Every structure is written in structure tokens, then in C-alpha cells.
Amino acid sequence: MRSVIHDLLVAYMENKASECQIYEGKPAVLRIEGASCEIPDFAPDDTKFLELAGNLLPDEQIKKLESNDDGEDFIMEDFLLEEDGVARFLVHIQRQRGQLALIVKKTRRDASVFFDILKYAVGLGASDLHVREGKFVRLRVHARLVETNIMTDSYFFEKSYEQIIPEGRFDIYKKEGDLDFAWEEEGVGRFRVNLHRQRGNSAYTFRYVKGRAPTIKEVNLPEILKKIASFRNGIIFVTGTTGSGKSTTMAAMLDYINNTSEQHIITIEDPIEYTFQDNRSFFEQREIGLDASSFDSALIHALRQDPDIIMVGEMRNRETFETALAAAETGHLVLTTLHTKDAAQSISRILDMFPLEERDSIRKSISECLQAIICQRLAPRAIGKGVVPINEILINNSIVRKLIFDNQLEKVPQAISGGEEEGMMSFNQCLLKLTKNGDITEETALKFSDTPQQLQMNLKGIFLSSGGIIQ
């Protein structure tokens, strides 16, 4: 079946174009050998463009546009368009500087042997897939394992080795019996993959990672994160335990930056979790093991690549932190994560990387370069499925700066509680707000609080002190 842009796609292929841009109220453009070539005969007005988008976009994207379009810039996720007799294309709709456009690109490769399995799994809402040789594929859907009627064989696995394993890494699997990598099935999504041996046979575990970064609003994060994301230098830490949504929160902040300002953003990850489409900013995403040998090496070289913002997936050691600190001190904004439970512990964890004789100078550097610490936990929603983030937010104002410099970290929680006017938020303040809004139950709030007795009094309207006065 031909789409409404069939002739345009034929011209795309005949001219060996790299991209097609279909604008609202302007002629379409083909990018051919680096040049922009206008197609005057294809210039849909506002009404025709919306009809065009309505014919091409998946139903869920049309619904999202109709319900959430607030006039701000955005980029929606790619969807697959298989044009009969032409080729397979990836299409997305975006608004850039107020201009609506459909962007079309030919897929980089043919579908892999996993295409149908992965598409089926994502359609069911599966988070994980278990693919074993000679066994039925199993999916984890809403925390439950579900068996499918899809079975693989040795030929399927041999083809998969050729198609999805990064070049040069199959030997690592043969030697060690385990291999971690990322795979993007175009038109379906991105996955974290573990290939391993069990009982002498190969098996894959796929974890679905949503390709498009969510917005701050979509994941119910505090609006103050927009202000924090607008800082132009220093270090921002997003902290929490494994599985607390740190990567998603950083991705939402980068999405906001992408749609609101012109920045060169370099991400360093292991593996890449969210892929970004350039809007007002442009991205370079580097994966450890594929594009760079280590976090430390990638971060050192990033400083020579004229970045405005550097996102480091994880702060693993002293060397990486020292390089990140140097980047922050030379005018870059660094976003990174730590596996810590609250703001005070985050600062202590950094200091613990250094010998005692160096900690005074590191405290001084942190007090000057730190912009914010966003601590996060995930709690089940009161109604329906899913989770809601619970945040503690520290913003480095003059009081916090002095507490860090003077090594009075035990007073940081009090400074956070008293900093509401500046956008700071303690876990209890966040839990209180979520409970009053009906997002979580009172029982859940008390379970996730570090000081449940205090929170219980707050829920009854009893507040022992206003906080915020640091003696």
C-alpha cells in the first residue's frame, strides 16, 4: 500500500538523498550530498500538513499530540514506514523554533532476525525478553513471566551473531561466556542485551529501553528541574539506588535542554540508554567498549571536543571525578550519577574517594562547582500501574556552600528543608505533596520516609519547626 508521500520517497531514493524534511507551510527539502534541495511542488499548508501527519503518524502519537501539545518545541520517537516497492524509512514529527516538520530517513540496515519478536514484545508492554536456543521465548510483562509460541533454533542464533553483536566482540563471548551490549532495532526500539551460555547453549536477555527521552512533565518530576537544567556550568548529581530512575531523570533534563537552548551535548554511557534526536541542541553519544575504552578516557577527550554539556553515565572512581571537576571548573556543565541515598551521603561518598590530606581542597572545589544534587526513589502509584518519583533536591546556595566548606554535612538536611523558596525539597516534603495530591497512599509515604514519625505528624498538619535557620 502506498503512503501519501510515496512520490517524495521515490525521489528520495532516485536522488540518493540522506534525509527528507516536510515542513508546515514551506516546500519540502531533500538533503542530497550535503545540499538542501527544495521541492516546490510539495509545500503543504497548515491544514494539509495536519492531514498528512494524521495519515502517517501512529494513533498513540496523534493522541499524545492532541492531549499534550503546549506549543513548546518537541521531538517524538521514530516510527517505521515500510513503503511498498521503495524501502524502509524512519519518520518522526518535531517542532523546532516553532516550526512543525516531519523528518524522514532511510533505515541504516535491514530488519534483524529479532525484528518480529521485539516488535511483538514491545507491543505487549514487555520490559524483558528471554530467548534461549531451542526453547519458547518468554516475556516479562508487568512483572509477570509470559510464555509465547515463538521458538528459536541454532540457525536463528547463528544469524543473530552476525547481525546484532558489535564487531570484534563475539570473541569475548566465546572466551568468557557473557557479553553485554546495546542493540537498536530500527522502528521498534533500543535494548540492553546480555548474551550468555547456559547448559552449553546460548541465550539472550533483552531489556527494553525506551528510545525517546521522556519530558520532565511525563515522568512527574518537579518543575525546578527545568531551572537546574538551565545552569551553564558546574556539576549536577542525580543519585539513588540501582533501578531508581536516575538515567530517566537525566534524560528528561537533557530533553528539556535540547528543546530550549543551543548546546553541544556529549554523553558518555555504558551502554547508551536513551537516544536523542538533535533539535535546538546537538548530541554526540559515546558508548564505553564501542566508541571509547573507559569513562575516564572518554571524559578526558570530551574536553577537546568543544562541549557545552557533558553527561557521564556513572561516576565510578576518583580519576573520573577529578576530570569532571576540571570540566566544571573550566565552564562546562557536567551531569552524572552516584549510588547514594541522599544529598549529604553523596558529598561524603565523593570525599571518601580521596585521602584525608586532600579532602579540604576537594571540599573547597565541591562547594564552588556543585550546582545541585537530585536524589531519587520510586514508589508505586496509588491508583493504576506504574511508579512515581520521590525526590530530595539540594541547590547549592550560600548556606549550603558554607556547610560543605566547613565540613558540616550533618546540617545539610536542615538547609534543604528550609530552602523551599529556592526550589529545594526534602524527601518528606515531596512525600507530603504526593500524598496530598493522591499520587501515593499514606502507607507508601511512611514506608519510603527516612523519618516516618515526623512525616506522620506533617500529614496531620503538625510541623515542629520551620527549619532553614542554620546556627
C-alpha positions in Angstrom: 0.0 0.0 0.0 1.3 3.4 -1.0 1.6 6.2 1.6 0.6 9.8 0.9 4.3 10.7 0.5 5.1 7.9 -2.0 6.3 10.1 -4.8 8.5 12.1 -2.4 10.1 8.8 -1.2 10.7 7.7 -4.8 12.5 11.0 -5.4 14.5 10.4 -2.2 15.8 7.1 -3.4 16.4 8.1 -7.0 18.5 11.1 -5.8 20.3 9.1 -3.1 19.1 11.6 -0.5 20.2 11.3 3.1 17.1 13.0 4.6 13.7 14.4 3.7 12.2 17.3 5.6 8.5 18.0 5.2 7.5 21.4 6.6 4.2 23.0 7.6 3.7 25.9 5.2 7.0 25.6 3.4 8.4 23.5 0.5 9.7 20.1 1.4 13.5 19.6 1.3 15.7 16.7 0.2 19.3 16.6 1.6 21.4 15.4 -1.4 25.2 15.2 -1.0 25.1 17.8 1.8 23.0 20.3 -0.1 19.4 21.3 0.7 17.2 20.9 -2.4 13.7 22.3 -2.2 10.7 20.5 -3.8 8.4 23.5 -4.7 5.5 21.1 -5.8 5.3 19.7 -2.3 4.6 22.6 0.1 1.6 21.6 2.4 -0.2 24.5 4.1 -1.2 24.2 7.8 -4.4 22.2 7.0 -2.7 19.8 4.5 0.3 19.3 6.8 -2.0 18.2 9.7 -3.9 15.9 7.3 -0.5 14.4 6.2 0.6 13.9 9.7 -2.7 12.3 10.6 -2.3 9.8 7.8 1.3 8.9 8.7 1.6 9.1 12.5 0.7 6.1 14.7 -2.5 6.5 16.7 -0.7 6.8 20.0 1.4 9.7 18.7 -1.7 11.5 17.4 -3.4 11.2 20.8 -0.2 12.5 22.5 -0.1 15.5 20.2 -3.7 16.3 20.7 -3.6 16.0 24.5 -0.2 17.3 25.4 0.7 19.9 22.8 1.5 23.0 24.8 3.2 24.9 22.0 6.8 24.2 23.1 9.4 22.6 20.9 9.5 18.8 21.0 10.7 15.7 19.1 8.6 12.5 19.0 10.1 9.0 18.7 10.8 7.4 15.3 8.2 5.1 13.8 8.8 2.7 10.9 7.3 3.3 7.5 7.6 0.4 5.0 6.9 1.9 1.6 5.9 -0.8 -0.9 8.4 -1.1 -3.7 10.7 1.6 -2.3 12.4 1.0 1.1 12.0 1.1 4.8 12.1 4.5 6.4 12.2 6.0 9.9 9.9 9.0 10.4 9.4 11.4 13.3 7.5 14.6 13.9 9.1 17.6 15.6 8.6 21.3 16.4 11.9 23.3 16.2 11.8 27.0 16.9 8.0 26.9 16.4 8.2 25.1 13.0 6.4 21.8 12.6 8.1 19.2 10.4 8.1 15.5 9.5 11.7 14.2 9.2 12.2 11.0 7.1 15.4 8.9 6.8 16.0 5.6 5.2 16.8 2.9 7.7 20.5 2.1 8.1 20.1 -1.6 7.8 17.6 -4.4 7.1 15.5 -5.9 9.9 17.3 -8.4 12.1 16.1 -11.9 12.9 14.7 -10.4 16.2 12.5 -7.8 14.5 9.2 -9.6 14.8 9.9 -10.9 18.3 10.9 -7.5 19.6 8.0 -5.7 17.9 5.6 -8.2 19.4 7.1 -7.8 22.9 7.1 -4.0 22.9 3.5 -4.1 21.7 2.6 -6.2 24.7 4.4 -3.8 27.1 7.2 -6.3 27.9 10.1 -5.0 29.9 12.4 -8.0 29.3 12.7 -10.9 26.8 14.4 -14.3 27.4 15.5 -16.0 24.2 17.0 -19.5 24.6 18.2 -21.8 21.8 15.5 -24.5 21.1 13.1 -23.0 23.7 9.9 -20.9 23.6 10.6 -17.1 24.0 9.4 -15.8 27.4 8.5 -12.2 28.1 8.2 -10.3 31.4 5.0 -8.2 31.2 4.0 -6.1 34.2 6.4 -8.1 36.4 5.0 -11.5 35.3 6.6 -14.0 33.0 4.6 -14.9 29.9 5.4 -17.7 27.5 5.0 -17.1 23.8 4.5 -19.6 20.9 7.8 -18.4 19.3 10.6 -20.9 19.3 14.2 -20.3 18.1 16.8 -22.8 16.8 20.5 -23.0 16.1 20.2 -21.3 12.7 18.4 -18.4 14.3 21.2 -17.9 16.8 23.9 -18.2 14.1 22.2 -15.4 12.1 21.8 -13.3 15.2 25.5 -13.4 15.9 26.2 -11.9 12.5 23.5 -9.3 12.8 23.5 -7.8 16.2 26.7 -8.4 18.1 29.1 -5.4 17.8 32.1 -6.0 15.6 35.0 -7.7 17.3 33.1 -8.6 20.5 32.0 -12.2 19.6 35.4 -13.5 20.6 34.9 -12.0 24.1 31.7 -14.0 24.4 33.4 -17.2 23.2 36.1 -16.8 25.8 34.1 -15.5 28.8 30.6 -16.9 28.2 29.0 -13.5 28.8 28.7 -10.3 26.7 26.8 -7.1 27.4 26.0 -4.6 24.6 23.2 -2.4 23.3 21.0 -3.1 20.2 18.7 -0.7 18.4 16.1 -2.5 16.2 15.1 0.3 13.9 11.4 1.0 14.0 11.0 -0.9 17.3 13.3 0.5 20.0 16.6 0.2 21.9 17.5 -2.7 24.1 20.2 -3.6 26.6 21.3 -7.1 25.7 23.1 -9.8 27.6 24.3 -12.9 25.7 25.3 -15.8 27.9 25.8 -19.5 27.9 23.6 -21.8 29.9 23.8 -25.6 29.9 26.2 -25.4 26.9 23.7 -23.4 24.8 23.4 -19.7 24.0 20.7 -17.4 25.5 19.9 -13.8 25.1 18.2 -11.5 27.7 16.9 -8.2 26.3 15.9 -5.2 28.4 13.7 -2.7 26.6 14.9 0.9 26.9 12.5 3.5 25.6 14.3 5.2 22.8 12.9 8.7 23.2 13.8 10.6 26.3 10.7 11.5 28.3 9.8 15.1 29.2 10.0 16.3 32.8 6.2 16.5 32.9 5.7 13.0 31.5 7.7 11.4 34.4 6.1 13.6 37.1 9.4 15.3 38.1 9.4 18.7 39.9 9.4 21.8 37.7 12.5 23.1 39.5 14.5 20.6 37.4 13.9 22.9 34.4 15.8 25.7 36.3 18.5 23.2 37.3 18.9 22.0 33.7 19.4 25.6 32.7 22.6 26.1 34.6 25.5 26.5 32.2 28.5 25.3 34.3 29.3 23.2 37.4 28.2 19.7 38.4 24.8 18.2 38.9 24.5 14.9 40.6 21.5 12.6 40.2 21.6 9.9 42.9 19.8 6.9 44.1 20.0 3.1 44.3 20.0 0.8 41.2 16.6 1.0 39.5 15.6 4.3 41.0 15.2 6.0 37.6 18.4 8.1 37.6 19.1 7.6 33.9 15.5 8.6 33.1 15.7 11.8 35.2 19.0 12.8 33.5 17.4 12.1 30.1 14.4 14.2 30.8 16.7 17.1 31.8 18.7 16.7 28.6 15.4 16.6 26.6 14.5 20.0 28.1 17.8 21.4 27.2 17.6 20.1 23.7 14.2 21.8 23.2 15.1 25.1 24.8 18.7 26.1 24.0 21.6 25.7 21.6 24.2 23.4 23.2 26.7 20.8 22.2 26.0 17.8 24.4 28.3 14.8 24.8 27.0 11.7 26.6 29.3 9.0 27.9 27.4 5.8 28.8 27.7 2.1 29.4 25.6 1.3 27.5 23.7 4.2 25.8 20.2 4.1 27.3 18.2 6.9 25.6 19.0 8.1 22.1 18.5 11.8 21.3 17.4 13.5 18.1 19.0 16.9 17.6 16.6 19.8 18.0 18.0 23.1 19.1 21.0 21.3 20.6 23.1 18.6 19.0 24.3 15.4 20.6 27.3 13.1 20.4 26.7 9.9 22.3 29.6 7.6 23.1 29.3 4.1 24.4 32.0 2.5 26.5 33.5 -0.5 24.8 32.2 0.5 21.4 33.2 4.2 21.0 35.6 4.6 23.9 37.7 2.4 26.1 36.7 3.9 29.5 34.7 6.6 31.2 37.9 8.4 32.2 39.4 8.3 28.7 36.1 9.4 27.1 35.8 12.3 29.5 39.4 13.5 29.0 38.9 13.5 25.2 35.5 15.1 25.5 37.2 18.3 26.9 38.9 18.6 23.5 35.6 18.3 21.5 34.2 21.7 22.3 31.3 20.6 24.5 28.9 22.8 26.5 27.4 19.9 28.5 28.9 16.5 29.3 26.7 13.7 30.7 28.7 10.9 32.4 26.6 7.8 33.0 28.3 6.9 36.2 31.0 8.4 38.5 33.0 5.2 39.2 36.3 6.4 40.6 38.5 9.3 41.7 40.1 9.8 38.3 36.7 10.3 36.6 35.6 12.7 39.3 38.8 14.7 39.1 38.3 15.1 35.3 34.7 16.0 35.8 35.7 18.6 38.3 38.2 20.1 35.9 35.5 20.3 33.3 33.1 22.1 35.7 35.9 24.5 36.7 36.6 25.4 33.1 33.0 26.4 32.3 31.3 23.2 31.3 28.1 21.7 32.8 28.6 18.1 33.9 25.6 15.8 34.7 26.4 12.5 36.4 25.1 9.8 38.8 26.1 8.4 42.2 24.7 5.3 44.0 23.8 7.2 47.2 20.6 7.6 49.2 20.6 11.3 49.9 22.5 14.6 49.3 24.7 14.5 52.4 25.8 11.0 51.7 26.6 12.0 48.1 29.1 14.6 49.2 30.6 12.2 51.7 30.9 9.5 49.0 32.9 11.9 46.8 35.2 12.9 49.7 35.8 9.2 50.5 37.4 8.8 47.1 40.3 10.9 48.4 43.0 10.5 51.1 42.4 12.6 54.3 45.2 15.1 53.4 43.4 16.1 50.2 39.8 16.4 51.4 40.0 20.1 52.5 40.9 21.1 48.9 38.3 18.8 47.4 35.6 20.2 49.8 36.5 23.7 48.6 36.2 22.6 44.9 32.9 20.9 45.5 31.5 23.9 47.4 32.4 26.1 44.4 31.4 23.8 41.5 28.4 21.9 42.8 25.1 23.2 41.3 22.6 20.7 42.6 22.0 17.2 43.9 18.8 15.4 42.9 18.2 12.3 45.0 15.5 9.9 43.8 13.4 6.9 44.8 10.5 5.2 43.0 7.2 4.4 44.8 4.2 2.6 43.4 1.3 4.8 42.3 -1.8 4.9 44.5 -4.1 4.1 41.6 -3.2 2.0 38.5 0.1 0.7 37.4 3.5 2.4 37.3 5.7 4.4 39.7 6.1 8.0 40.8 9.5 9.6 41.6 10.2 10.8 45.1 12.9 13.5 45.2 15.2 15.2 47.5 16.6 18.3 45.8 19.6 20.3 47.1 20.6 23.6 45.3 24.0 25.0 46.2 23.2 28.4 47.7 25.4 30.4 50.1 24.3 28.4 53.1 24.9 25.0 51.5 28.2 26.2 50.1 29.4 27.2 53.6 28.2 23.9 55.2 30.2 21.9 52.6 33.3 24.1 53.0 33.1 23.9 56.8 32.5 20.1 56.7 29.1 20.4 58.5 27.3 17.9 56.3 25.1 16.8 59.2 23.3 20.2 58.8 22.6 19.7 55.1 19.1 18.2 55.6 18.1 21.2 57.7 19.3 23.5 54.9 17.2 21.6 52.3 14.1 21.7 54.4 14.5 25.5 54.8 15.2 26.1 51.2 11.7 25.6 49.7 11.6 29.2 48.3 14.7 28.4 46.2 13.3 25.2 44.9 14.8 22.8 47.4 12.8 19.8 48.7 13.3 17.2 51.3 12.1 13.6 50.9 9.4 14.3 53.5 8.2 17.5 51.7 8.0 15.6 48.5 6.1 12.6 50.1 3.7 15.0 51.8 2.9 16.7 48.5 2.5 13.4 46.6 0.2 12.1 49.3 -2.0 15.2 49.3 -2.2 15.0 45.5 -3.3 11.4 45.7 -0.3 10.1 43.7 0.7 7.7 46.5 -1.0 6.3 49.6 -0.2 7.4 53.1 1.1 3.9 53.9 3.5 4.1 50.9 4.7 7.6 52.0 5.5 6.4 55.5 7.3 3.3 54.1 9.6 5.5 51.9 10.3 8.1 54.5 13.6 8.2 56.4 11.8 9.9 59.3 8.2 8.3 59.3 7.2 9.7 62.7 7.9 13.3 61.6 6.1 12.7 58.3 3.1 11.2 60.2 2.9 14.5 62.2 3.2 16.5 59.0 0.3 14.6 57.4 -1.8 15.6 60.4 -0.8 19.2 59.9 1.7 19.3 62.7 5.1 21.0 62.0 7.5 21.2 64.9 9.7 23.9 63.3 10.0 26.0 60.2 13.6 24.9 59.6 16.1 26.7 57.5 17.9 28.6 60.3 21.4 27.3 60.4 23.3 28.3 63.6 
